[in-house]
Every structure is written in structure tokens, then in C-alpha cells.
Amino acid sequence: MLTDTEISKQAKTSPISEVASSLGINEQFYMPYGNDITKIHVDALKQPTQKKNSQLILVSATTPTPAGEGKTTTTIGLGQAFTQLGDSVCLALREPSLGPCLGMKGGATGGGYSQVLPVDRINLHFTGDFHAITSTNNLISASIDNHIFHGNTLNIDPRQIVWRRVMDMNDRSLRNIIVGLGGKMQGIPREGGFDITAASEIMAILCLTTDFEDLENRLNSTLIGYSYTDEPVFVRSLGITGALLALLRDALHPNLVQSLEGTPAFIHGGPFANIAHGCNSVLATKMALHHADWAITEAGFGFDLGAEKFFDIKCRLTELDPAAVVLVTTVRALKMHGGMDKSQLTIANTEFVKAGLENLDKHIENVQLFNKAPVVALNRFVDDTDEEIAIIRDHVESKNILFAESNHFTEGGKGAIDLAEKVKQAVLQSTPFKPLYELEDSIIEKVRKVCQAMYGARDVAFTKEAEKDLHHVEHLKLTHLPICIAKAPSSLSDDPRLHGRPVDFQVTVRNIQVNAGAGFLVVLTGNIMRMPGLPKEPAAEKVELSESGEIIGIN
């Protein structure tokens, strides 16, 4: 059996200019990065199009496990299936982060015969978007400390700086640090720390902005801290907005690549769904909708994280509304949620499959909470048995929910034809989405509604620190913003050890961070960290550079 790398190397792809042309994009909007990648200028959205009734499809999943459910691979396979059916289709995906690529999860360009190319470039530096976001974020940090060092005319209280540095790497040692040590000329000592770039507010701003004017307004509105008199201080006061825009100039334009089978794919922005809002950029999604009859996108982690934020933040702010929702699950994920040890998941066991169905049931209910009917996609793995799959199929269809077994990993688009046909059926039943909460609700009520409806929590508890944060939000008059809950991705609860469908649990809110520029409030729950750590054996140990200059082991 060929490896993902071997499969990708055998692919016969078209020049990216031909892929862009197939979408009807005028060459004046191309910003090529070689023959395989091009950015598309945002002004391409102003170009007249024949597409009037383009349909947006959202791909999400049940609660992820270390085994992996293949949500991105399924999204790519589904896009390839539409291509094989002769439909006009375009993908809209997130960019991979170096943190997971070299950490626990590895690359994020799909797998098997459902991949986007070029794998090594997309998974590593791609077009430099992450680096631009990192530099933009850290220019703000440097400017804050520089301003304080040179007299602090803004009266910034070093104890109340909320802006943190970022880097696109997992490094637990940098979560909490002291900056400014070394003497009088080395700065003002204060507590600080690093988040991962995917959790940066600059990442969220880039992914939610609609044009350069909107980008400038969002940057200026970004909160960096408070003065000694407890007055908020925003980026606009630092006088560096022009430099920030310059750093983000190229990063704002979506990146276009293609799948193994030539399906166009915009890959742009990469916020994590457990510690950020988990969706690719609005501009990339709109590019796909503008230039194809079908636009297929995904939201990170399980439906309770990325998809909830897709609806309550991204759709609410941009008036997007998916015509169908695909809910990806696997036999081995359900076995693990049913109580099976992860080291035994390749062993057939129908009882553990049955026990794990409660997790799938909750996610089906969650999709329905947004007024949508899901299509359950069973991403088939080589060790799955027909008997195990039949249990899942019968269970789903007994609820009058569409079900499709998908073999895109081994067969490419051909293996996802049935899934594509079921998605088309679901679109015929499409109804407008409804959010989980109203913006006029109090923050406490918003958090409670999401935790109780989406996670199944009994109630929510706010720590003393979170209560202080609430007062700050009220003082800033930002209680109308939507919320972005940061939570353990491996459980419906805020406790990563609770699999299946936990009951009678309480979610603990420990902090609330204001992302005024992005336009939402980050609600930190449990022990979730915005800077991940590396595992004992990180994926970086498997990456090599051959004598011929070929990168091996990155996918």
C-alpha cells in the first residue's frame, strides 16, 4: 500500500493558472507562488460572476479521538466526488499550523487519495501567512513594551497588559514568562507569555475581515490593556496601524491550490477550534461561493467546537448559511467513546460500537439545534467490518437521518459519490439556521446556553477571575459580542477524560478575554491552554530532508 507521500508524488496536476481559470478568475487577480500555488487578489470578489445560487456545505465531525476521524480528508474527498459528477465545486479549508504538524497530529492536507497539493509547502511555510500574522502580533507586543520604556504617555499599567506574544510552534515553556530582565536598558520587567499563532486575535481578525478597510478598523479596535486608571487602551493609540496593515498586505489574499484530482481549493487562515473560532477565512469561503456552484468548507474539531462557532460567530457576522451539514464519524471513534482502549481500536467489537453511538446521537442533536439536518458520513478505515458499519447505518437511518459510507481515502472522489448524492438530497430540505443565543443575552446567559444545549452541561460556574473579567467587559460596553468558548476538544465536557456523552457535569469558566477587533469574547474553560505542548515523541522526529532536497514525513 502506497504512503500518502508516495501517492502525492504520483499526482499529475494542472498548472495553478489553469485551475484558477477553470473557476472563471481573470488572470489580473493572480498572485502566483510558483506553478502550484497562487494567491487570488480580494478584488476578484468584485468580478461579475454567473453563479447565482451557489450552495455552501459545512463538514464537521463527532468528538475527535487520538485515532483521528479524517474530517479534512472527507472534505477533500467530497469535493473530488462533486468534480467527478461534473459539478462546479471549490473547497475552502484552513491552513495547517506548524504546531500540530511537528507536534502530535502531523500535517493537515488530507490523506490517501484525497489530498490537497503541494503537501510539503502547504504544511510548512506555504505563502507565509502564518509568519505575517506572527510578526504583526509581535510588533504590537514590542510596541507596547517600547512605549512603556520611553515614558509611557498612554499611562499603560504593566500589570494589566492583556496582549501576549505568539509563535507558530508548540512550546509549553513559554506559556508564562517574565520579560524585561537584565537591567535598566533592557525594558521594564513584567509578566508575559506566549500563545500559539493559531490562537492570536490577529489570526481571528484576518479570518473574519471582509476587506482592507474592515481590516484597518478591526486592528484599531483591538484591546491591548488598561491604564493605571483602568481605562482601556487600544492598538490605535500606538500609532502603528499602517505598519500592521503593511505586514498583512499579502496575507489578506486567499491561497488557491488543487486536490489530487484537480478540485480547486482555497486554503486560507488557520485558527484552532478548541482555543479560537476554528474556521477558514470569510474571504476564502466567499471566493469559493463566488466562483463555483458548490463551496465545501470545514470547521475544526467536533461539531460542539468549530461548527458551533461557525454558526454563532462566522455565519452571524457574515450572513453565510450552509445548505447542508456533513457529520463525519468513524467506527474506531465510536468504539473509543464506547469505552474501548485506544490501543485495541483495530479489533472488531460491535458492543463498543453500540455503546459509542450516544456520542454520535448528541452531535446529531447539536446539528438540529441550528435548524439543520445532518448527513452522517462514515469515513471507512481498512479494519472496519461490515457488521460494525451496519450497526451505525441502521441506527442513523432509524432516526430518518441520511447516511453514507465513504471510501475516499482509498478511492478518491469515486469513493465519496454516494456521500455527494446524499448531500444533494439534504440541500433540498435546507432551512435557515438559527443561533443558539441572542446577542442581547447577558454573557453568563450566552455561556450557559451553549454549555447546556451544545455540551449537555448541568450548569456553569464562574471563577473569581472570570467574574472580574465580566466587570471589564461590562465597563467596555461589549456584552453584545458573540462568545468563543475555549474547551477541551476530546470531550463534550471541559474535562478531556470524559468520553461518550457525559451527563450531570458543570463547566468551569476561569477567564474571559476581550477580542474587540475580532468581534467576540474568548471564554476559557477548564484547564485549556492557548499554547499547546509537544508530545513525548513529536511528529518532528519523523521529518527528514533527502539528499535531493525532498521533504519526507511531513504529512
N, C-alpha and C positions, 0 to 999 in steps of 0.2 A: 504494500500500500504506500502510495506516494505521500510525502510530508507536505504541509502547507507551502513551505518554501519551494519545493520541487514543482508543485502544481503551479504556483505563481510564475515561476521562471519559464514554464512551457507556454504561458498565455501569449496569444497573438492579438495584440491590441492595436487600435487605430491611433493616429496622431491626435493629441488632445484638441487641436484646432478643428478636426472633423467631428469630434464628439460635441464640441460647442456649436458647430454649425448645424448639427442634427437637431439641436434644441431651438434653432432659429435665432441664435445670438449673433449679432453683427460683429465682425472682426475688430471694429474700432473699440470694442469693450474688452478685448483680450489683454491680459497682462501675464504673458507666458513665463513659466519657470522651467524651461526645457521643453522636451517633446511630450512629456507625460502629465504635466500639471500646468494649469493656468488659473490665475485669479480672474474673476469677472467683475468689472467695474460696477459699482452700485447703480450707476446711471442706466445700466441695461434694463432696470425695472421700469424706466420711463419709455422704453422702446415699445411701440404698438405690438400687440400680440393677437393671434386668432383664438387663443384659449379663453373661453368664457365661463365654462362650468367645470373647472379643474377640481378634482377631489383630493382631499388630504386624508391620508391614512396614518394612524398612530400605532406604533408597535411598542408594547410593554411586556411585562412578564410577572410570573408568580415570584414569591420571595426567593432571592438568589441563594445559592449554596456554594461552598468551595468547589463543587463539581462543575459549576458553570452551566447556564441554560442556553447560551448561544443566541441571545436576543439580536445582537448586531448581525450575526451570520444569517439569522432568519430574515431580518430586514433586507439584507442584500439579496438573499435567495428569492424573496418575494418580488423584489424589483426585477430580477432577472426573469422570473416567471411572466410578469406583465410584458417584458420585452419579447419573450418567446411567443406570447399570444398576439403580438403585433400592435400592442398598445403604446402610446406615447407616455413615457414614465421617467421620473427623475427622483433620485434619493436625496435626502437631506440628513446628514449624520454629524455627530460630534467628532472633533479632533482628539486623538489619543494624547494622554499626558505621559511624560517620561516617568513620573512616579510609579504608576502601576505597570508600565511597560518594562521597567527594570526592577520592579518590586515583586508583587505577588501574582497579579493577574496576567502579566505579559502583554502582548500587543492587542490592538483593538481594531483590526481591519478585516474581521471575519475569519473564516477558515474553510478548509476543504475546497470545494468548487464554488463557494460563494464568498469571494474576497473582493476588496477594492485595491487598486494598484496605483502607484508602486508601493508595496508593503513597507519596505525599509524606510523610505523617505517619509511616508505618512506617519509611521510610528515614531520616528526620531524627530528631526528638526522641521520637516515639512516645508512650509513657506515662512517660518519664523514668527508666526502669530503669537505663540506662547511666550517667546522671548520678548516680543514687543510689549505684551501685557505685563510681563515681569518687570521690564525696565520702566514702564510707565508707573506701575505701582511703587517701585522703589525710588523713583525720582521724587514722588510725593513724600516718602519717608525721609529721604535725605534733605529735602527742603524744609520739612518740619524741624528737624534737629539743627539744621543750619540757621534757621530763623531764630530759634531759641538762643543759639550760641552767639549770634550777632545782635543781641539786645532785646529780643522778644517784644517787639512793639505791639504784637497781637495779644500779649498777655496770656499766652498759652500755658496752661498748667501741665507740667510734665507728668504728673500723676494721673491725668485724665486724658491722655492721648489714646484714642481708640484705633488709630491706623497702625497696621502691622506690616512688616516686610514679608515678601513671599519669594519662593523659589520653586521651580518645577522639578522637584525631587522629594522623595520620602526621607525625612531626617528628623527623627524624634528628639535629637539633642538640641535642636534649635527652637523647640516649641516655646520655651521660656528662657530669656537671656537678659543680661544687663549690658546696655550699650553705653558708650561714652567714658569708659575707664581709661586710665593711662595718664592722667594729669590735666592741667588747666587748658592746654591747647588741643585736647582730644575730644572735646564735646562735653555736654552736660550728662552725667550719669543718670540713668533712669531704667526702669524695667521695660522690656520689649519682648519681641518674639517673632517667629516666622509661621505663616500658614503656607499651604501648597498653592501654587498659582491657580489651580482649578477652583479654589475657594475664594479667590480675590474678588472684591467688588468690581474691579476693572474688568474682569472676565464677564461678570454678570452684565455690566453696562454695555460691553461690546456685543453681547448676545441679545440684548433687548432693545438696542438702539435702532432707529429707522433711517437715519441719515447723519451727515456731519453736523448739522445744526443741533439735532437732538443729542448727538454725542457730546457736543460742547456744553449744552445745558445740563446734561447728567453729570459730567465731570465737575462743573462749577458747583453743583448741588451736593457734592459728596462730603459727608461729615468726617472730620479728621480728629476732633477732640473738643475740649471745653476750656474756657478761660478760668482764671482764678476766681472770677465772679459767677462761674457756672453758665456763662453764655456760650452757645455753640460756635465753633469755628469751622468754616467750610473751605474746600480747595480753592474757591475763587479768591480768597484772601491772600493766598500765597503768591499770586501773580505768575503762575507757571502754566496756565491752561493752554497757551499757544504751543509750548514745548510738548505737553502731553498729547495734543492733537497731532503734532508732527510725528511723534513716536508711533501713534496708532494709525497714521495715514494709510499705509498699505494693508495693515491688519484688518481694517474695516471691510475690505472687499472679499467676498466668499471665494473659496478654492474649489475648482472643478477638477475631478478625476473620473475614472471609469471602473466598472467591475470587470471580472474575468470575461464576461460575455458582452462587454461594451455598454452596459447600462450606465448612463451619466449619474454622477454622484457629487453633490455639493457637500464638502466636509469643512465645517467652519465653527469655531468656538468649542470649548470643552469643559463646562462646569460639571463637577461631580453632583450626583443627585442626593447623596447622603449628607453632604455638607454645603451644598449650593442648590441651584434650581434645576440642574440636570438636563438641560435642553440645548440643542444646537442653536445657532443664531437665527433671529427673526428674519434677517436679510437672506440667509441661505434658504430657509423654508419658503419665503416669498419668491425667491428666484426659481425654485423648483415648481411652485404653483404657477408662476407666470409663464414658464416655458414648456410645460408638459400637462397632459390631461390628468395624470396621476402623480401625486407627490407623496412619497412614503418616508416618514420620519420615525425616530425612536426617542424615548425618554429613559434616562438611566435607572439602573437597579429595578426593584419591583414596582408594581403599579402604585403602591402606597407612598412611594417617594417621588420618582421622576414624573410619573403620569399625573399625580395629584397636582404637582407644581406646574406641569404643562397646562392643565386646565385652569387652575386657580390663579396662576401668575401670567404665563405666556399668552394663553387664549384670551384672558380677561383684558390684558393690556393692549392686545393687537387685533382683536376681533377675529382671530382664527378659530376654526371649529372643525375637528375631524369628522369625516363622514363615516368612518368605521374605526374600531379599535381591535387590534390583534393582541391576544394574551398568550404569550409563549410559556410553555411548561415542558418538563421532561419527566420521563419515568424515574430517573435516578434522583431528581429533586424531590419528587413526591415521596419516594422511599425514605429519603433523609428526614423530611418533615413528618413522616410516619414513625420515626424513631430508629431507623436503621443506621448503624455506624457507617461513617463515610468511607471507611476502608473496605466495606462489603457491598458497595452500591452496584457493582457489576454482576452480582449474583441475583438471579431471578427470585422474586418473592412477592407474590400477589397480595399477601396480607399487609405488608408495609405500604404498598401502593394504595390500598384501600384506606389505610389509616392516614395517609398524607393528603387525601382528597379534600380534607377540611381546609387546608391552606388554599387550594385552588378555588374552593367554594367562596371563601372570603374575598378573593380578588375578583371573582365574577360579580359578587355583590357590589364591590367597590366601583367597578366599571358602570354598573347600573345606577349607582348613586349620582353619576354625572349625566344620567338620562341616555346612556349608550348601551347597546347590546354587543358583547364581545364575540369575536371569532377565536376560539381556543385552538392554538397551533401546537401540536405535539412535535417537538423537534426530536426526531428519532436518532438514537445512537446505536452502534453496532451490537451492543449487548442486550438491547431491549428485546423482549419476547412479544409475540403476537397476543398472547394471553394477557400480559400486563397492559398493553395498549388497548385491548378490547375493554378492559375494566374502565379505563379513563374515558374512552369513546362513549360507552354505554351510559356512564354517569353524566357526562356533559350533555349528551343528546336527550337524556331523560328530563333535563331542565329546559328543553327547547332552545338550546344554545348551539350555534353552528360549530362544527369540529372538523379539523383537517390534520391528517398525519403528513408531516413534511420531511422529505428526504433531500433537501437542498445541499446538505453538506457533502453527500456522495454523488449527487446527480446534477447539482447546479440548478438553474431555473426550471428544468424539466421536472425536478423532484418537488417543486412547490406549485405546480399548476393547479392542483386541487385547492390549495390554500388561496391562490389568487381568485379562483372561481367563487369560493365561499366569501371572500372579501367583497366581490362584486354583488353578491346576494345581500350582504349586510348593508351595503350602501343604499340599496333600495328601501331600507327600513330606517334610514337616518333621521334623527330628530335633533334639534338644537341642544347643546349642552347646558346644564345649569350648575353654577358653582356650589361648593359646599357651604359657603358662608357669604354674608353680605359685607361690603367694605365698611358699612356704617356700624357693624358689630364692634363691641369692645375687643381689645386684644385678647383678653382672657377668654372671651366667648369664642373668638375665632380659633384659638388653640384648642379649646375644649371640643368644638365641633369637629375639627379634623381628627383629633385623637380618639374621640368616641366613635365617630362614623367610619373613619378610614382604618384605624388600627384595632378598634374594638376595646378601647380602654374603659375602665370603670370611671376614672376621673383624672384630673391633672393637678399637680402640686407645684407651686412656685417657690423657689428658694428665696432667702432674704436678698441675695444679689439680684435675682430676677425681678423682685419687687422694686428694687432701686432703679433698675433699668426701665421698668414700666413708667416710673415717675419722669425719667428723662424723656421718653417717647411722648408722654402727655405734654410735657413742657415745650417740646419741639412742634407740637400740634401735628404729629404724624401717625396718629392712631388709625387713620383711614387707609393706611397701606396694607396690601396683602401680606401674608406671612409665608416664610420659607423655613420649614421645620428641618433641623439637622438631627438625624436619628440613625441608630444602628441599622444597616441595610439588611442584615441577616435574620431579622426577626420583625414581625408586625409590631412588636413592642419596642421599648427603648432598651431592653436587655437582650444583647446578642445571643445569649444562651437559650432563649425561649423559641423553639421551633414550632411548626404546625400552626395552630390557631390559638394563641394564648387567650385566656379569659381571666377576669377579675384582677386586672393589674392596673397600676397607676403610673402615668408618665410624669417624670420629674423635669421641670424646666429650670435650668440653672442660670441661664443668661439670655438676654435679648440684645442683639446688635442691630444698630440702625444702618441700613444701606440706602440712604436717601437718594443717591444718584441712580442706583439700580431700580429703586422704586419698590422695595419690600423690606420687611423686618426679618432678620435671621433669628430663629428661636432654637437655641441649643438645648438638647435634652440628654438625659443620662450622662454617660461618660464619653460621648462622641468628641473626637479630636479633628480640628481643621488642618492638622499637619500629620499625615499618616507616618508610620514607621516601616522599616524594611523587615521582611520575614527572616527566619534563620538562614534560609537558602534562597536569596533573591534571584529573580529571573536574570539579572545582570550576569550571573555566573555562567549562563548558557550562551551568552552572546560572544561571537568571535568575528574577527576580520580576516578573511582569507588572503593568501599571497596575491591574488588577482584583484583585491580590493572589494570583494563581495562580502556583505554583512550577512552573517548566518545566525539563526536562533532568535531573531527579534520578534517573530510573530507568535 
